[in-house]
Amino acid sequence: MGERPPSKRGAGGRRYDPERLFLPPDDDLAPNRPGETLRARLDASRTGRFGLFLARLLGRRPVEDDWRRALEAQQFVGSELDGLAAGGWEVVHSIVLPGEAVIPHLLIGPGGVFCVEAERARGARVAVGGDVPAGAAGEQRPCPYVRRARRDAARSSLVLSRGCGFLVRVHPVLVLVGAAEVEVAAPLEDVRVLQECEVAGLGTLGGVLHPERVDRIHTVARNRRAWLHA
């Protein structure tokens, strides 16, 4: 079991974190739904149905279609992660970073902290290599899924360590939703590559963080302002 952090007791005997933040609603990310940022982009899109239809007719792929596919993947994975709450896990969805990057899901619990990326593979065979991009068959160019997962986990670790006052290790996880087959071309020691049916297995991990430390990390993670300088 990980090191137990110092805490105090209130008048009623309940332990509490003296640095716990009481956040105004606009700064609290805890209520975010899976895919919250993508929902907002779709709602703000000025491309009407006719414009989308015309773009598809001309063989173009509207960015809104990409957003919808990504939203489906994030909703599915987010729902699976939310289902781990009974086991002492916390999840923060749709964390916006400077530069418009977004961390889809941050999972915090007994087994540690995980930055979870969700990618829709649409029934394709996907090859994942060590330091090279992963791509789904049929795409014109591969997307750097693994590299992105590592980068977002590293940024998360810096933010959480700074906010908590102790080192917080964040492990990257890549979930390929709807993939017909996933081939790991090289050993990935630092990145977990999962299919959607394996997401719930993260809840079986334990022995890393004490509940009080989980609470402290979650308190920092849900604070929008903590991510302003990620």
Secondary structure, DSSP 8 states (H G I E B T S, - for coil): -------EE-TTS-EE-TT-----GGGB-TT--TTHHHHHHHHH----HHHHHHHHHTT---HHHHHHHHHHHHHHHHHHHHTTGGGT-EEEEEEE-TTS-EEEEEEEETTEEEEEEEEE-TT-EEEE-SSS-BEETT-SS-B-HHHHHHHHHHHHHHHHHHHHTS---EEEEEEEET-SEEEE-S--SS-EEEEGGGGGGGGG--SS--HHHHHHHHHHHTBGGGGTT-
